[in-house]
Amino acid sequence: MAGLWTVRAGRESDVAAMYALDLVCFDEPFRFDLAAMRRFVLERDAIVVVAEAAGELAGFVVIHPAWRRRQVVGYVVTLDIAPRFRRLGLAGELMALAEEQSVRAGAATMALHVHAGNAAAIAFYERAGYARGAFSAGFYGEGLDAWVYNKRLQR
């Protein structure tokens, strides 16, 4: 919903707010600690897009472009949306921007892991054109399996 938030590139000064939002968005086995969040955001070539609303972090996405099988893949490290901004189109907007930036970084596809029990996230990614691929047993820890999802990007 245009006008509810503004979108910009993430920066180092956003890390603390991103970590705080991650604590709200995910339960213990799925969230990152502050050091990991800092590493992900500051990773060389990371694509970080944040959305703000009235000075508050509404959501963000972190993508790591990486070479796999002789092509660049944009790997979705995390997509976090504050509860009051869910189901308003923000996640889709952030993903579309991240995909565009991934294409500019040379990516041919996007990839991500999603917890096999997270029906809402699975439905979101499937609506966004991601296809279910491999099953990753124990990806998040013992008994916490994931699906790998992929999407071919348009150049």
C-alpha positions as CSV (number, residue, x, y, z in Angstrom):
1,M,0.0,0.0,0.0
2,A,1.8,3.0,-1.3
3,G,2.2,5.8,1.3
4,L,2.1,3.6,4.4
5,W,5.9,3.1,4.3
6,T,9.0,4.2,2.5
7,V,11.6,1.8,1.2
8,R,15.4,2.3,1.1
9,A,18.6,0.4,1.1
10,G,19.6,-1.0,4.5
11,R,22.6,0.3,6.3
12,E,24.8,-0.7,9.3
13,S,22.8,1.7,11.6
14,D,19.7,-0.5,11.0
15,V,21.2,-3.7,12.5
16,A,19.9,-3.2,16.0
17,A,16.3,-2.5,14.8
18,M,16.5,-5.4,12.4
19,Y,17.6,-7.7,15.2
20,A,14.8,-6.4,17.4
21,L,12.2,-7.1,14.7
22,D,13.6,-10.5,14.1
23,L,12.9,-11.3,17.8
24,V,9.3,-10.3,17.2
25,C,8.9,-12.2,13.9
26,F,10.5,-15.6,14.7
27,D,10.5,-18.1,17.6
28,E,13.8,-19.2,19.1
29,P,15.0,-21.8,16.7
30,F,14.3,-19.6,13.7
31,R,15.7,-16.3,14.8
32,F,19.2,-14.9,14.5
33,D,21.4,-13.5,17.3
34,L,22.7,-9.9,17.0
35,A,26.1,-11.0,15.8
36,A,24.6,-13.2,13.0
37,M,22.3,-10.3,12.0
38,R,25.2,-7.9,11.8
39,R,27.2,-10.4,9.7
40,F,24.3,-11.0,7.3
41,V,23.6,-7.3,6.8
42,L,27.3,-6.4,6.4
43,E,28.2,-9.3,4.2
44,R,30.0,-8.2,1.1
45,D,27.5,-7.9,-1.8
46,A,24.5,-8.3,0.5
47,I,21.3,-6.8,-0.7
48,V,19.4,-5.3,2.2
49,V,16.1,-3.5,1.6
50,V,14.2,-1.9,4.6
51,A,10.8,-0.3,4.9
52,E,10.1,2.4,7.4
53,A,6.8,3.9,8.6
54,A,6.8,6.9,10.9
55,G,10.4,6.3,11.9
56,E,9.7,2.7,12.8
57,L,11.1,-0.4,11.0
58,A,8.2,-2.0,9.2
59,G,10.1,-4.7,7.5
60,F,13.2,-5.8,5.8
61,V,14.8,-8.4,3.5
62,V,18.4,-9.6,3.3
63,I,19.6,-11.4,0.2
64,H,23.1,-12.9,-0.4
65,P,24.0,-13.3,-4.1
66,A,26.3,-16.4,-4.4
67,W,27.7,-18.4,-7.2
68,R,26.2,-21.9,-7.5
69,R,26.5,-24.3,-10.4
70,R,28.0,-21.6,-12.6
71,Q,25.3,-19.0,-12.0
72,V,24.5,-16.4,-9.5
73,V,21.7,-17.2,-7.1
74,G,20.1,-14.6,-4.8
75,Y,19.6,-16.4,-1.5
76,V,17.0,-15.0,0.8
77,V,18.6,-15.0,4.2
78,T,15.5,-13.5,6.0
79,L,12.3,-11.6,5.3
80,D,10.9,-9.9,8.4
81,I,7.6,-7.9,8.5
82,A,6.3,-6.2,11.7
83,P,3.0,-7.7,12.7
84,R,1.0,-4.5,12.1
85,F,2.3,-4.4,8.5
86,R,1.5,-7.9,7.5
87,R,-1.1,-8.7,4.8
88,L,-0.7,-5.1,3.4
89,G,1.6,-5.9,0.5
90,L,4.9,-5.0,2.2
91,A,6.4,-8.5,2.0
92,G,5.6,-8.7,-1.7
93,E,7.0,-5.2,-2.4
94,L,10.2,-6.0,-0.5
95,M,10.7,-9.3,-2.3
96,A,10.0,-7.7,-5.7
97,L,12.7,-5.0,-5.0
98,A,15.1,-7.6,-3.7
99,E,14.6,-9.7,-6.9
100,E,15.1,-6.7,-9.1
101,Q,18.4,-5.9,-7.3
102,S,19.4,-9.5,-7.5
103,V,19.0,-9.4,-11.2
104,R,21.2,-6.3,-11.4
105,A,23.7,-8.2,-9.3
106,G,23.7,-11.0,-12.0
107,A,21.3,-13.5,-10.3
108,A,19.4,-15.8,-12.6
109,T,17.4,-17.4,-9.8
110,M,16.4,-16.8,-6.2
111,A,16.5,-19.5,-3.5
112,L,15.3,-19.8,0.1
113,H,14.6,-22.2,2.9
114,V,11.2,-22.1,4.7
115,H,10.2,-24.1,7.7
116,A,8.0,-27.0,6.6
117,G,5.4,-26.1,9.2
118,N,5.1,-22.5,8.2
119,A,2.0,-22.7,6.1
120,A,1.6,-18.9,5.8
121,A,5.2,-18.4,4.5
122,I,4.9,-21.3,2.1
123,A,1.6,-19.9,0.7
124,F,3.2,-16.4,0.3
125,Y,6.3,-17.7,-1.5
126,E,4.1,-19.9,-3.8
127,R,1.9,-16.9,-4.7
128,A,5.1,-15.0,-5.4
129,G,6.1,-17.6,-8.0
130,Y,8.5,-19.7,-6.0
131,A,8.5,-23.4,-6.6
132,R,9.0,-26.1,-4.0
133,G,12.3,-28.0,-4.5
134,A,14.3,-30.2,-2.2
135,F,13.3,-31.2,1.3
136,S,16.0,-30.3,3.9
137,A,15.6,-32.5,7.0
138,G,16.7,-30.8,10.2
139,F,17.7,-27.5,8.5
140,Y,16.6,-25.5,11.6
141,G,17.6,-28.2,14.1
142,E,16.4,-31.6,15.1
143,G,12.9,-32.2,13.9
144,L,12.7,-28.7,12.3
145,D,12.7,-29.4,8.6
146,A,12.6,-27.0,5.7
147,W,11.6,-26.9,2.1
148,V,13.9,-25.2,-0.4
149,Y,12.1,-22.9,-2.7
150,N,13.4,-21.5,-6.0
151,K,12.3,-18.9,-8.5
152,R,13.7,-18.2,-12.0
153,L,14.2,-14.5,-12.5
154,Q,13.4,-12.5,-15.6
155,R,16.3,-10.5,-17.0
